[in-house]
């Protein structure tokens, strides 16, 4: 009798595992599809950059500091209530980034391949003109996308 039960288990367990894996995979895919419909993004030409939005003081202060990385094709979009000249630093950054300075939908300046700095950064990066949005992306991604000063981007933020 013990042999019969063991044989039965070896046959049923793999089938249950496959069914549960398939159910999990299908559920995950439908959640991602629904989430992607509501993910904020920036569109440049035909290219989409998924963004996290930083629109509050604490989010601006934190930025990408202390993160290990930023997923490929994604960025952090800072949205400020007023247009003014601004500066950023690389305090506690762990990976290099590009900074894209924006006034509404227009790219006004791009800093590329900015190296991470520790707790006491020595470099500050300035917009040089009034801006109200800043996009931080992985180093080299601005060149890969072909971003250019004077070009326009589109947003979907909700």
N, CA, C and O atoms as a GROMACS GRO file, in nm:
protein
  632
    1UNK      N    1   0.081  -0.119   0.000
    1UNK     CA    2   0.000   0.000   0.000
    1UNK      C    3   0.087   0.127   0.000
    1UNK      O    4   0.053   0.225  -0.066
    2UNK      N    5   0.199   0.126   0.074
    2UNK     CA    6   0.287   0.242   0.080
    2UNK      C    7   0.345   0.272  -0.057
    2UNK      O    8   0.357   0.388  -0.096
    3UNK      N    9   0.381   0.169  -0.131
    3UNK     CA   10   0.437   0.186  -0.265
    3UNK      C   11   0.335   0.255  -0.356
    3UNK      O   12   0.372   0.343  -0.434
    4UNK      N   13   0.211   0.218  -0.349
    4UNK     CA   14   0.105   0.275  -0.432
    4UNK      C   15   0.088   0.425  -0.403
    4UNK      O   16   0.075   0.504  -0.496
    5UNK      N   17   0.088   0.465  -0.275
    5UNK     CA   18   0.074   0.606  -0.237
    5UNK      C   19   0.194   0.688  -0.284
    5UNK      O   20   0.175   0.800  -0.332
    6UNK      N   21   0.314   0.636  -0.272
    6UNK     CA   22   0.434   0.707  -0.315
    6UNK      C   23   0.434   0.727  -0.466
    6UNK      O   24   0.468   0.834  -0.515
    7UNK      N   25   0.394   0.624  -0.540
    7UNK     CA   26   0.387   0.632  -0.686
    7UNK      C   27   0.284   0.738  -0.726
    7UNK      O   28   0.307   0.816  -0.818
    8UNK      N   29   0.172   0.740  -0.658
    8UNK     CA   30   0.065   0.836  -0.683
    8UNK      C   31   0.115   0.979  -0.658
    8UNK      O   32   0.087   1.069  -0.738
    9UNK      N   33   0.189   1.001  -0.550
    9UNK     CA   34   0.243   1.133  -0.517
    9UNK      C   35   0.342   1.180  -0.622
    9UNK      O   36   0.340   1.297  -0.660
   10UNK      N   37   0.430   1.092  -0.669
   10UNK     CA   38   0.529   1.131  -0.770
   10UNK      C   39   0.463   1.170  -0.902
   10UNK      O   40   0.521   1.246  -0.980
   11UNK      N   41   0.346   1.120  -0.927
   11UNK     CA   42   0.272   1.154  -1.049
   11UNK      C   43   0.194   1.285  -1.031
   11UNK      O   44   0.192   1.368  -1.122
   12UNK      N   45   0.131   1.303  -0.918
   12UNK     CA   46   0.044   1.418  -0.893
   12UNK      C   47   0.122   1.546  -0.861
   12UNK      O   48   0.084   1.654  -0.908
   13UNK      N   49   0.228   1.537  -0.784
   13UNK     CA   50   0.303   1.658  -0.742
   13UNK      C   51   0.354   1.740  -0.861
   13UNK      O   52   0.338   1.862  -0.860
   14UNK      N   53   0.416   1.679  -0.963
   14UNK     CA   54   0.460   1.760  -1.077
   14UNK      C   55   0.343   1.829  -1.150
   14UNK      O   56   0.356   1.942  -1.196
   15UNK      N   57   0.230   1.760  -1.160
   15UNK     CA   58   0.114   1.821  -1.226
   15UNK      C   59   0.063   1.940  -1.145
   15UNK      O   60   0.033   2.045  -1.203
   16UNK      N   61   0.054   1.926  -1.015
   16UNK     CA   62   0.010   2.037  -0.928
   16UNK      C   63   0.107   2.153  -0.939
   16UNK      O   64   0.065   2.269  -0.946
   17UNK      N   65   0.236   2.124  -0.940
   17UNK     CA   66   0.338   2.228  -0.952
   17UNK      C   67   0.323   2.304  -1.083
   17UNK      O   68   0.332   2.427  -1.085
   18UNK      N   69   0.302   2.233  -1.192
   18UNK     CA   70   0.285   2.297  -1.323
   18UNK      C   71   0.160   2.384  -1.323
   18UNK      O   72   0.164   2.497  -1.372
   19UNK      N   73   0.050   2.334  -1.271
   19UNK     CA   74  -0.075   2.411  -1.268
   19UNK      C   75  -0.059   2.538  -1.185
   19UNK      O   76  -0.101   2.645  -1.227
   20UNK      N   77   0.002   2.526  -1.067
   20UNK     CA   78   0.022   2.643  -0.982
   20UNK      C   79   0.116   2.745  -1.047
   20UNK      O   80   0.092   2.865  -1.038
   21UNK      N   81   0.221   2.698  -1.112
   21UNK     CA   82   0.314   2.788  -1.181
   21UNK      C   83   0.245   2.862  -1.293
   21UNK      O   84   0.263   2.983  -1.310
   22UNK      N   85   0.166   2.790  -1.370
   22UNK     CA   86   0.092   2.851  -1.480
   22UNK      C   87  -0.008   2.955  -1.428
   22UNK      O   88  -0.019   3.063  -1.485
   23UNK      N   89  -0.079   2.923  -1.322
   23UNK     CA   90  -0.175   3.017  -1.264
   23UNK      C   91  -0.103   3.142  -1.214
   23UNK      O   92  -0.151   3.254  -1.235
   24UNK      N   93   0.011   3.126  -1.148
   24UNK     CA   94   0.087   3.240  -1.099
   24UNK      C   95   0.135   3.326  -1.215
   24UNK      O   96   0.125   3.449  -1.210
   25UNK      N   97   0.187   3.262  -1.320
   25UNK     CA   98   0.238   3.335  -1.437
   25UNK      C   99   0.125   3.414  -1.503
   25UNK      O  100   0.145   3.531  -1.537
   26UNK      N  101   0.009   3.355  -1.523
   26UNK     CA  102  -0.103   3.424  -1.586
   26UNK      C  103  -0.150   3.540  -1.501
   26UNK      O  104  -0.183   3.647  -1.554
   27UNK      N  105  -0.155   3.522  -1.370
   27UNK     CA  106  -0.198   3.628  -1.279
   27UNK      C  107  -0.098   3.743  -1.282
   27UNK      O  108  -0.140   3.859  -1.285
   28UNK      N  109   0.031   3.715  -1.280
   28UNK     CA  110   0.134   3.818  -1.284
   28UNK      C  111   0.126   3.897  -1.414
   28UNK      O  112   0.137   4.020  -1.414
   29UNK      N  113   0.106   3.827  -1.526
   29UNK     CA  114   0.100   3.895  -1.655
   29UNK      C  115  -0.019   3.989  -1.661
   29UNK      O  116  -0.006   4.100  -1.713
   30UNK      N  117  -0.136   3.949  -1.610
   30UNK     CA  118  -0.252   4.037  -1.615
   30UNK      C  119  -0.233   4.157  -1.524
   30UNK      O  120  -0.278   4.267  -1.557
   31UNK      N  121  -0.167   4.141  -1.410
   31UNK     CA  122  -0.140   4.255  -1.322
   31UNK      C  123  -0.046   4.353  -1.391
   31UNK      O  124  -0.068   4.474  -1.385
   32UNK      N  125   0.060   4.302  -1.458
   32UNK     CA  126   0.153   4.390  -1.528
   32UNK      C  127   0.083   4.465  -1.639
   32UNK      O  128   0.107   4.584  -1.659
   33UNK      N  129  -0.005   4.397  -1.712
   33UNK     CA  130  -0.076   4.462  -1.821
   33UNK      C  131  -0.163   4.574  -1.767
   33UNK      O  132  -0.165   4.684  -1.823
   34UNK      N  133  -0.236   4.548  -1.658
   34UNK     CA  134  -0.320   4.652  -1.600
   34UNK      C  135  -0.238   4.766  -1.544
   34UNK      O  136  -0.275   4.882  -1.559
   35UNK      N  137  -0.126   4.735  -1.480
   35UNK     CA  138  -0.040   4.837  -1.424
   35UNK      C  139   0.020   4.923  -1.534
   35UNK      O  140   0.026   5.045  -1.520
   36UNK      N  141   0.066   4.861  -1.643
   36UNK     CA  142   0.130   4.936  -1.751
   36UNK      C  143   0.037   5.040  -1.811
   36UNK      O  144   0.084   5.141  -1.863
   37UNK      N  145  -0.092   5.017  -1.804
   37UNK     CA  146  -0.186   5.115  -1.858
   37UNK      C  147  -0.187   5.242  -1.773
   37UNK      O  148  -0.228   5.348  -1.822
   38UNK      N  149  -0.143   5.233  -1.650
   38UNK     CA  150  -0.145   5.349  -1.560
   38UNK      C  151  -0.007   5.400  -1.523
   38UNK      O  152   0.005   5.488  -1.437
   39UNK      N  153   0.097   5.347  -1.584
   39UNK     CA  154   0.233   5.386  -1.551
   39UNK      C  155   0.265   5.520  -1.619
   39UNK      O  156   0.248   5.534  -1.740
   40UNK      N  157   0.313   5.618  -1.541
   40UNK     CA  158   0.353   5.745  -1.603
   40UNK      C  159   0.473   5.724  -1.696
   40UNK      O  160   0.558   5.638  -1.671
   41UNK      N  161   0.478   5.802  -1.802
   41UNK     CA  162   0.591   5.790  -1.892
   41UNK      C  163   0.616   5.922  -1.964
   41UNK      O  164   0.533   6.012  -1.967
   42UNK      N  165   0.736   5.928  -2.024
   42UNK     CA  166   0.773   6.036  -2.114
   42UNK      C  167   0.792   5.972  -2.250
   42UNK      O  168   0.849   5.864  -2.262
   43UNK      N  169   0.745   6.040  -2.352
   43UNK     CA  170   0.760   5.989  -2.488
   43UNK      C  171   0.847   6.087  -2.565
   43UNK      O  172   0.821   6.207  -2.568
   44UNK      N  173   0.952   6.034  -2.628
   44UNK     CA  174   1.041   6.113  -2.713
   44UNK      C  175   1.046   6.044  -2.848
   44UNK      O  176   1.091   5.930  -2.858
   45UNK      N  177   0.999   6.113  -2.951
   45UNK     CA  178   0.978   6.050  -3.082
   45UNK      C  179   0.888   5.929  -3.059
   45UNK      O  180   0.776   5.944  -3.011
   46UNK      N  181   0.934   5.811  -3.091
   46UNK     CA  182   0.851   5.691  -3.068
   46UNK      C  183   0.900   5.610  -2.948
   46UNK      O  184   0.857   5.497  -2.929
   47UNK      N  185   0.988   5.668  -2.869
   47UNK     CA  186   1.047   5.594  -2.758
   47UNK      C  187   0.979   5.632  -2.627
   47UNK      O  188   0.951   5.749  -2.602
   48UNK      N  189   0.952   5.531  -2.545
   48UNK     CA  190   0.884   5.550  -2.417
   48UNK      C  191   0.983   5.530  -2.303
   48UNK      O  192   1.058   5.432  -2.302
   49UNK      N  193   0.982   5.622  -2.208
   49UNK     CA  194   1.061   5.609  -2.086
   49UNK      C  195   0.962   5.605  -1.970
   49UNK      O  196   0.897   5.706  -1.941
   50UNK      N  197   0.951   5.491  -1.904
   50UNK     CA  198   0.864   5.481  -1.787
   50UNK      C  199   0.929   5.561  -1.675
   50UNK      O  200   1.050   5.553  -1.654
   51UNK      N  201   0.848   5.639  -1.602
   51UNK     CA  202   0.905   5.724  -1.498
   51UNK      C  203   0.832   5.708  -1.366
   51UNK      O  204   0.711   5.683  -1.361
   52UNK      N  205   0.908   5.723  -1.259
   52UNK     CA  206   0.853   5.749  -1.127
   52UNK      C  207   0.842   5.901  -1.119
   52UNK      O  208   0.927   5.972  -1.173
   53UNK      N  209   0.742   5.951  -1.053
   53UNK     CA  210   0.724   6.095  -1.042
   53UNK      C  211   0.760   6.139  -0.900
   53UNK      O  212   0.712   6.084  -0.801
   54UNK      N  213   0.846   6.241  -0.893
   54UNK     CA  214   0.883   6.304  -0.766
   54UNK      C  215   0.825   6.446  -0.770
   54UNK      O  216   0.876   6.533  -0.840
   55UNK      N  217   0.718   6.467  -0.693
   55UNK     CA  218   0.655   6.600  -0.695
   55UNK      C  219   0.636   6.660  -0.557
   55UNK      O  220   0.558   6.753  -0.539
   56UNK      N  221   0.709   6.605  -0.459
   56UNK     CA  222   0.704   6.658  -0.324
   56UNK      C  223   0.847   6.677  -0.272
   56UNK      O  224   0.940   6.612  -0.319
   57UNK      N  225   0.863   6.766  -0.176
   57UNK     CA  226   0.995   6.803  -0.126
   57UNK      C  227   1.080   6.682  -0.086
   57UNK      O  228   1.195   6.672  -0.128
   58UNK      N  229   1.026   6.591  -0.008
   58UNK     CA  230   1.104   6.475   0.037
   58UNK      C  231   1.149   6.387  -0.081
   58UNK      O  232   1.260   6.332  -0.079
   59UNK      N  233   1.064   6.375  -0.181
   59UNK     CA  234   1.101   6.298  -0.300
   59UNK      C  235   1.210   6.370  -0.378
   59UNK      O  236   1.300   6.305  -0.432
   60UNK      N  237   1.203   6.502  -0.386
   60UNK     CA  238   1.308   6.579  -0.454
   60UNK      C  239   1.441   6.563  -0.382
   60UNK      O  240   1.544   6.542  -0.445
   61UNK      N  241   1.437   6.572  -0.249
   61UNK     CA  242   1.559   6.563  -0.169
   61UNK      C  243   1.624   6.425  -0.183
   61UNK      O  244   1.746   6.414  -0.192
   62UNK      N  245   1.542   6.320  -0.184
   62UNK     CA  246   1.594   6.184  -0.192
   62UNK      C  247   1.641   6.149  -0.333
   62UNK      O  248   1.748   6.091  -0.350
   63UNK      N  249   1.564   6.185  -0.433
   63UNK     CA  250   1.600   6.151  -0.570
   63UNK      C  251   1.634   6.004  -0.585
   63UNK      O  252   1.563   5.918  -0.533
   64UNK      N  253   1.743   5.975  -0.654
   64UNK     CA  254   1.788   5.836  -0.672
   64UNK      C  255   1.897   5.797  -0.572
   64UNK      O  256   1.955   5.689  -0.582
   65UNK      N  257   1.924   5.884  -0.475
   65UNK     CA  258   2.027   5.855  -0.375
   65UNK      C  259   1.997   5.724  -0.302
   65UNK      O  260   1.882   5.690  -0.275
   66UNK      N  261   2.103   5.653  -0.272
   66UNK     CA  262   2.100   5.528  -0.195
   66UNK      C  263   2.038   5.410  -0.269
   66UNK      O  264   2.024   5.303  -0.210
   67UNK      N  265   2.000   5.426  -0.393
   67UNK     CA  266   1.950   5.313  -0.470
   67UNK      C  267   2.068   5.239  -0.533
   67UNK      O  268   2.170   5.300  -0.564
   68UNK      N  269   2.051   5.110  -0.551
   68UNK     CA  270   2.156   5.030  -0.613
   68UNK      C  271   2.161   5.051  -0.763
   68UNK      O  272   2.268   5.047  -0.824
   69UNK      N  273   2.043   5.073  -0.825
   69UNK     CA  274   2.038   5.087  -0.970
   69UNK      C  275   1.903   5.144  -1.011
   69UNK      O  276   1.814   5.166  -0.928
   70UNK      N  277   1.890   5.167  -1.140
   70UNK     CA  278   1.766   5.211  -1.200
   70UNK      C  279   1.739   5.116  -1.316
   70UNK      O  280   1.826   5.097  -1.400
   71UNK      N  281   1.620   5.055  -1.323
   71UNK     CA  282   1.595   4.961  -1.433
   71UNK      C  283   1.613   5.027  -1.570
   71UNK      O  284   1.583   5.145  -1.588
   72UNK      N  285   1.661   4.950  -1.665
   72UNK     CA  286   1.681   5.001  -1.801
   72UNK      C  287   1.548   5.052  -1.856
   72UNK      O  288   1.443   4.992  -1.834
   73UNK      N  289   1.555   5.163  -1.928
   73UNK     CA  290   1.435   5.218  -1.991
   73UNK      C  291   1.345   5.296  -1.897
   73UNK      O  292   1.234   5.334  -1.934
   74UNK      N  293   1.394   5.320  -1.775
   74UNK     CA  294   1.312   5.393  -1.677
   74UNK      C  295   1.387   5.515  -1.626
   74UNK      O  296   1.507   5.531  -1.648
   75UNK      N  297   1.313   5.602  -1.558
   75UNK     CA  298   1.374   5.722  -1.504
   75UNK      C  299   1.296   5.778  -1.387
   75UNK      O  300   1.190   5.726  -1.351
   76UNK      N  301   1.349   5.883  -1.330
   76UNK     CA  302   1.282   5.956  -1.223
   76UNK      C  303   1.256   6.096  -1.275
   76UNK      O  304   1.349   6.166  -1.315
   77UNK      N  305   1.130   6.138  -1.274
   77UNK     CA  306   1.090   6.269  -1.323
   77UNK      C  307   1.054   6.358  -1.205
   77UNK      O  308   0.959   6.332  -1.132
   78UNK      N  309   1.132   6.465  -1.188
   78UNK     CA  310   1.104   6.565  -1.086
   78UNK      C  311   1.010   6.669  -1.147
   78UNK      O  312   1.036   6.719  -1.256
   79UNK      N  313   0.903   6.700  -1.077
   79UNK     CA  314   0.810   6.803  -1.123
   79UNK      C  315   0.806   6.911  -1.016
   79UNK      O  316   0.772   6.885  -0.901
   80UNK      N  317   0.841   7.033  -1.055
   80UNK     CA  318   0.845   7.146  -0.963
   80UNK      C  319   0.730   7.242  -0.992
   80UNK      O  320   0.689   7.257  -1.107
   81UNK      N  321   0.676   7.306  -0.888
   81UNK     CA  322   0.561   7.395  -0.909
   81UNK      C  323   0.595   7.526  -0.980
   81UNK      O  324   0.510   7.583  -1.048
   82UNK      N  325   0.720   7.574  -0.965
   82UNK     CA  326   0.760   7.697  -1.031
   82UNK      C  327   0.879   7.672  -1.124
   82UNK      O  328   0.963   7.585  -1.099
   83UNK      N  329   0.882   7.751  -1.230
   83UNK     CA  330   0.997   7.748  -1.321
   83UNK      C  331   1.104   7.838  -1.264
   83UNK      O  332   1.080   7.957  -1.242
   84UNK      N  333   1.222   7.783  -1.241
   84UNK     CA  334   1.335   7.862  -1.194
   84UNK      C  335   1.463   7.785  -1.221
   84UNK      O  336   1.459   7.666  -1.251
   85UNK      N  337   1.576   7.852  -1.210
   85UNK     CA  338   1.705   7.786  -1.225
   85UNK      C  339   1.724   7.692  -1.106
   85UNK      O  340   1.694   7.728  -0.992
   86UNK      N  341   1.774   7.575  -1.133
   86UNK     CA  342   1.791   7.475  -1.026
   86UNK      C  343   1.928   7.408  -1.037
   86UNK      O  344   1.993   7.412  -1.142
   87UNK      N  345   1.969   7.345  -0.927
   87UNK     CA  346   2.094   7.269  -0.927
   87UNK      C  347   2.069   7.133  -0.863
   87UNK      O  348   1.983   7.118  -0.776
   88UNK      N  349   2.146   7.035  -0.907
   88UNK     CA  350   2.139   6.899  -0.853
   88UNK      C  351   2.280   6.856  -0.815
   88UNK      O  352   2.378   6.912  -0.864
   89UNK      N  353   2.288   6.758  -0.730
   89UNK     CA  354   2.414   6.699  -0.692
   89UNK      C  355   2.400   6.548  -0.698
   89UNK      O  356   2.292   6.495  -0.722
   90UNK      N  357   2.512   6.479  -0.676
   90UNK     CA  358   2.514   6.332  -0.685
   90UNK      C  359   2.538   6.270  -0.547
   90UNK      O  360   2.606   6.167  -0.535
   91UNK      N  361   2.482   6.333  -0.445
   91UNK     CA  362   2.504   6.286  -0.309
   91UNK      C  363   2.448   6.144  -0.290
   91UNK      O  364   2.333   6.115  -0.324
   92UNK      N  365   2.533   6.058  -0.236
   92UNK     CA  366   2.500   5.919  -0.206
   92UNK      C  367   2.447   5.840  -0.325
   92UNK      O  368   2.373   5.743  -0.309
   93UNK      N  369   2.486   5.881  -0.444
   93UNK     CA  370   2.450   5.804  -0.563
   93UNK      C  371   2.542   5.683  -0.572
   93UNK      O  372   2.657   5.688  -0.529
   94UNK      N  373   2.491   5.576  -0.629
   94UNK     CA  374   2.570   5.452  -0.641
   94UNK      C  375   2.594   5.412  -0.785
   94UNK      O  376   2.660   5.312  -0.812
   95UNK      N  377   2.540   5.491  -0.879
   95UNK     CA  378   2.558   5.461  -1.020
   95UNK      C  379   2.552   5.592  -1.098
   95UNK      O  380   2.489   5.688  -1.054
   96UNK      N  381   2.617   5.597  -1.214
   96UNK     CA  382   2.618   5.721  -1.293
   96UNK      C  383   2.484   5.742  -1.364
   96UNK      O  384   2.413   5.647  -1.398
   97UNK      N  385   2.450   5.870  -1.387
   97UNK     CA  386   2.324   5.903  -1.452
   97UNK      C  387   2.342   6.016  -1.553
   97UNK      O  388   2.446   6.083  -1.557
   98UNK      N  389   2.239   6.036  -1.633
   98UNK     CA  390   2.224   6.155  -1.718
   98UNK      C  391   2.114   6.239  -1.655
   98UNK      O  392   2.016   6.185  -1.603
   99UNK      N  393   2.129   6.370  -1.660
   99UNK     CA  394   2.024   6.462  -1.614
   99UNK      C  395   1.975   6.541  -1.734
   99UNK      O  396   2.053   6.605  -1.804
  100UNK      N  397   1.843   6.536  -1.756
  100UNK     CA  398   1.780   6.609  -1.865
  100UNK      C  399   1.694   6.719  -1.803
  100UNK      O  400   1.599   6.691  -1.730
  101UNK      N  401   1.729   6.844  -1.833
  101UNK     CA  402   1.659   6.960  -1.778
  101UNK      C  403   1.549   7.000  -1.875
  101UNK      O  404   1.573   7.013  -1.995
  102UNK      N  405   1.428   7.021  -1.824
  102UNK     CA  406   1.312   7.049  -1.909
  102UNK      C  407   1.237   7.174  -1.863
  102UNK      O  408   1.222   7.198  -1.743
  103UNK      N  409   1.191   7.250  -1.957
  103UNK     CA  410   1.096   7.358  -1.930
  103UNK      C  411   0.968   7.318  -2.001
  103UNK      O  412   0.961   7.321  -2.124
  104UNK      N  413   0.870   7.280  -1.925
  104UNK     CA  414   0.746   7.222  -1.977
  104UNK      C  415   0.782   7.101  -2.064
  104UNK      O  416   0.826   6.999  -2.010
  105UNK      N  417   0.764   7.108  -2.194
  105UNK     CA  418   0.790   6.993  -2.281
  105UNK      C  419   0.921   7.003  -2.358
  105UNK      O  420   0.952   6.915  -2.439
  106UNK      N  421   0.998   7.107  -2.335
  106UNK     CA  422   1.120   7.129  -2.413
  106UNK      C  423   1.245   7.093  -2.334
  106UNK      O  424   1.260   7.130  -2.218
  107UNK      N  425   1.335   7.021  -2.400
  107UNK     CA  426   1.466   6.989  -2.341
  107UNK      C  427   1.552   7.114  -2.351
  107UNK      O  428   1.577   7.163  -2.461
  108UNK      N  429   1.599   7.165  -2.237
  108UNK     CA  430   1.679   7.288  -2.240
  108UNK      C  431   1.827   7.264  -2.211
  108UNK      O  432   1.911   7.348  -2.243
  109UNK      N  433   1.860   7.150  -2.150
  109UNK     CA  434   2.000   7.118  -2.121
  109UNK      C  435   2.010   6.970  -2.086
  109UNK      O  436   1.916   6.910  -2.035
  110UNK      N  437   2.126   6.912  -2.115
  110UNK     CA  438   2.150   6.771  -2.082
  110UNK      C  439   2.290   6.758  -2.024
  110UNK      O  440   2.388   6.802  -2.084
  111UNK      N  441   2.299   6.697  -1.907
  111UNK     CA  442   2.428   6.658  -1.849
  111UNK      C  443   2.437   6.506  -1.863
  111UNK      O  444   2.345   6.435  -1.824
  112UNK      N  445   2.547   6.457  -1.918
  112UNK     CA  446   2.559   6.313  -1.939
  112UNK      C  447   2.672   6.252  -1.858
  112UNK      O  448   2.771   6.318  -1.825
  113UNK      N  449   2.655   6.125  -1.828
  113UNK     CA  450   2.757   6.043  -1.759
  113UNK      C  451   2.810   6.107  -1.632
  113UNK      O  452   2.931   6.118  -1.613
  114UNK      N  453   2.719   6.149  -1.545
  114UNK     CA  454   2.761   6.209  -1.418
  114UNK      C  455   2.798   6.098  -1.320
  114UNK      O  456   2.718   6.009  -1.293
  115UNK      N  457   2.920   6.105  -1.266
  115UNK     CA  458   2.965   5.998  -1.176
  115UNK      C  459   2.902   6.010  -1.038
  115UNK      O  460   2.872   6.120  -0.992
  116UNK      N  461   2.882   5.896  -0.972
  116UNK     CA  462   2.828   5.900  -0.836
  116UNK      C  463   2.928   5.964  -0.741
  116UNK      O  464   3.050   5.956  -0.762
  117UNK      N  465   2.877   6.026  -0.638
  117UNK     CA  466   2.963   6.084  -0.534
  117UNK      C  467   2.913   6.036  -0.399
  117UNK      O  468   2.799   5.990  -0.385
  118UNK      N  469   2.997   6.047  -0.302
  118UNK     CA  470   2.964   5.998  -0.168
  118UNK      C  471   2.877   6.094  -0.089
  118UNK      O  472   2.794   6.166  -0.145
  119UNK      N  473   2.896   6.092   0.041
  119UNK     CA  474   2.816   6.170   0.133
  119UNK      C  475   2.846   6.320   0.126
  119UNK      O  476   2.763   6.402   0.165
  120UNK      N  477   2.963   6.355   0.076
  120UNK     CA  478   3.000   6.496   0.064
  120UNK      C  479   3.039   6.529  -0.080
  120UNK      O  480   3.157   6.539  -0.113
  121UNK      N  481   2.938   6.546  -0.166
  121UNK     CA  482   2.968   6.570  -0.308
  121UNK      C  483   3.036   6.704  -0.330
  121UNK      O  484   3.011   6.802  -0.258
  122UNK      N  485   3.124   6.707  -0.428
  122UNK     CA  486   3.198   6.830  -0.460
  122UNK      C  487   3.141   6.899  -0.583
  122UNK      O  488   3.167   7.018  -0.604
  123UNK      N  489   3.064   6.828  -0.663
  123UNK     CA  490   3.013   6.883  -0.788
  123UNK      C  491   2.864   6.912  -0.780
  123UNK      O  492   2.786   6.835  -0.723
  124UNK      N  493   2.827   7.024  -0.837
  124UNK     CA  494   2.686   7.061  -0.852
  124UNK      C  495   2.660   7.084  -1.000
  124UNK      O  496   2.746   7.135  -1.072
  125UNK      N  497   2.543   7.045  -1.044
  125UNK     CA  498   2.506   7.058  -1.185
  125UNK      C  499   2.389   7.154  -1.195
  125UNK      O  500   2.287   7.136  -1.128
  126UNK      N  501   2.404   7.256  -1.279
  126UNK     CA  502   2.308   7.366  -1.287
  126UNK      C  503   2.230   7.360  -1.418
  126UNK      O  504   2.283   7.323  -1.523
  127UNK      N  505   2.104   7.398  -1.408
  127UNK     CA  506   2.019   7.403  -1.527
  127UNK      C  507   2.062   7.517  -1.619
  127UNK      O  508   2.051   7.506  -1.741
  128UNK      N  509   2.112   7.628  -1.562
  128UNK     CA  510   2.158   7.742  -1.641
  128UNK      C  511   2.045   7.828  -1.693
  128UNK      O  512   2.069   7.935  -1.750
  129UNK      N  513   1.922   7.784  -1.674
  129UNK     CA  514   1.805   7.859  -1.717
  129UNK      C  515   1.685   7.809  -1.636
  129UNK      O  516   1.695   7.713  -1.560
  130UNK      N  517   1.574   7.876  -1.652
  130UNK     CA  518   1.454   7.834  -1.581
  130UNK      C  519   1.408   7.696  -1.631
  130UNK      O  520   1.404   7.670  -1.751
  131UNK      N  521   1.374   7.610  -1.537
  131UNK     CA  522   1.320   7.478  -1.569
  131UNK      C  523   1.210   7.447  -1.468
  131UNK      O  524   1.204   7.508  -1.362
  132UNK      N  525   1.125   7.353  -1.502
  132UNK     CA  526   1.025   7.307  -1.404
  132UNK      C  527   1.016   7.155  -1.396
  132UNK      O  528   0.934   7.100  -1.322
  133UNK      N  529   1.101   7.087  -1.472
  133UNK     CA  530   1.105   6.941  -1.468
  133UNK      C  531   1.248   6.893  -1.492
  133UNK      O  532   1.325   6.956  -1.564
  134UNK      N  533   1.280   6.782  -1.431
  134UNK     CA  534   1.411   6.721  -1.451
  134UNK      C  535   1.391   6.571  -1.462
  134UNK      O  536   1.318   6.510  -1.384
  135UNK      N  537   1.457   6.513  -1.559
  135UNK     CA  538   1.452   6.368  -1.579
  135UNK      C  539   1.589   6.310  -1.550
  135UNK      O  540   1.689   6.351  -1.610
  136UNK      N  541   1.595   6.215  -1.457
  136UNK     CA  542   1.718   6.141  -1.430
  136UNK      C  543   1.704   6.002  -1.489
  136UNK      O  544   1.606   5.931  -1.464
  137UNK      N  545   1.803   5.963  -1.570
  137UNK     CA  546   1.804   5.833  -1.635
  137UNK      C  547   1.945   5.773  -1.625
  137UNK      O  548   2.040   5.843  -1.590
  138UNK      N  549   1.957   5.646  -1.655
  138UNK     CA  550   2.089   5.582  -1.651
  138UNK      C  551   2.186   5.650  -1.744
  138UNK      O  552   2.148   5.698  -1.851
  139UNK      N  553   2.312   5.656  -1.704
  139UNK     CA  554   2.418   5.718  -1.784
  139UNK      C  555   2.423   5.655  -1.923
  139UNK      O  556   2.420   5.533  -1.937
  140UNK      N  557   2.430   5.740  -2.023
  140UNK     CA  558   2.438   5.694  -2.161
  140UNK      C  559   2.303   5.680  -2.229
  140UNK      O  560   2.296   5.670  -2.351
  141UNK      N  561   2.195   5.679  -2.152
  141UNK     CA  562   2.063   5.659  -2.209
  141UNK      C  563   2.016   5.780  -2.290
  141UNK      O  564   1.944   5.764  -2.389
  142UNK      N  565   2.058   5.901  -2.251
  142UNK     CA  566   2.021   6.021  -2.328
  142UNK      C  567   2.079   6.011  -2.470
  142UNK      O  568   2.011   6.042  -2.567
  143UNK      N  569   2.205   5.968  -2.480
  143UNK     CA  570   2.266   5.950  -2.613
  143UNK      C  571   2.198   5.837  -2.690
  143UNK      O  572   2.173   5.849  -2.810
  144UNK      N  573   2.169   5.728  -2.620
  144UNK     CA  574   2.103   5.614  -2.684
  144UNK      C  575   1.967   5.654  -2.742
  144UNK      O  576   1.929   5.608  -2.849
  145UNK      N  577   1.894   5.739  -2.669
  145UNK     CA  578   1.763   5.786  -2.716
  145UNK      C  579   1.774   5.895  -2.822
  145UNK      O  580   1.679   5.922  -2.895
  146UNK      N  581   1.893   5.957  -2.830
  146UNK     CA  582   1.911   6.067  -2.925
  146UNK      C  583   1.850   6.197  -2.877
  146UNK      O  584   1.813   6.282  -2.958
  147UNK      N  585   1.840   6.214  -2.744
  147UNK     CA  586   1.783   6.338  -2.689
  147UNK      C  587   1.869   6.457  -2.730
  147UNK      O  588   1.992   6.450  -2.729
  148UNK      N  589   1.802   6.566  -2.766
  148UNK     CA  590   1.874   6.687  -2.808
  148UNK      C  591   1.808   6.811  -2.748
  148UNK      O  592   1.686   6.818  -2.736
  149UNK      N  593   1.891   6.907  -2.712
  149UNK     CA  594   1.842   7.036  -2.663
  149UNK      C  595   1.755   7.099  -2.772
  149UNK      O  596   1.790   7.098  -2.890
  150UNK      N  597   1.642   7.154  -2.729
  150UNK     CA  598   1.548   7.216  -2.822
  150UNK      C  599   1.438   7.123  -2.868
  150UNK      O  600   1.335   7.168  -2.918
  151UNK      N  601   1.459   6.992  -2.850
  151UNK     CA  602   1.356   6.894  -2.888
  151UNK      C  603   1.245   6.892  -2.782
  151UNK      O  604   1.265   6.935  -2.669
  152UNK      N  605   1.131   6.840  -2.821
  152UNK     CA  606   1.016   6.834  -2.731
  152UNK      C  607   0.985   6.689  -2.692
  152UNK      O  608   1.011   6.595  -2.767
  153UNK      N  609   0.929   6.674  -2.573
  153UNK     CA  610   0.883   6.545  -2.523
  153UNK      C  611   0.734   6.554  -2.490
  153UNK      O  612   0.679   6.662  -2.473
  154UNK      N  613   0.672   6.439  -2.480
  154UNK     CA  614   0.532   6.431  -2.438
  154UNK      C  615   0.528   6.357  -2.305
  154UNK      O  616   0.615   6.276  -2.275
  155UNK      N  617   0.425   6.385  -2.224
  155UNK     CA  618   0.410   6.321  -2.094
  155UNK      C  619   0.277   6.250  -2.084
  155UNK      O  620   0.178   6.293  -2.143
  156UNK      N  621   0.276   6.143  -2.010
  156UNK     CA  622   0.151   6.088  -1.953
  156UNK      C  623   0.183   6.060  -1.808
  156UNK      O  624   0.259   5.967  -1.777
  157UNK      N  625   0.126   6.139  -1.720
  157UNK     CA  626   0.164   6.131  -1.580
  157UNK      C  627   0.058   6.066  -1.490
  157UNK      O  628   0.081   6.052  -1.370
  158UNK      N  629  -0.055   6.027  -1.545
  158UNK     CA  630  -0.158   5.962  -1.462
  158UNK      C  631  -0.197   5.830  -1.518
  158UNK      O  632  -0.282   5.761  -1.461
   0.00000   0.00000   0.00000
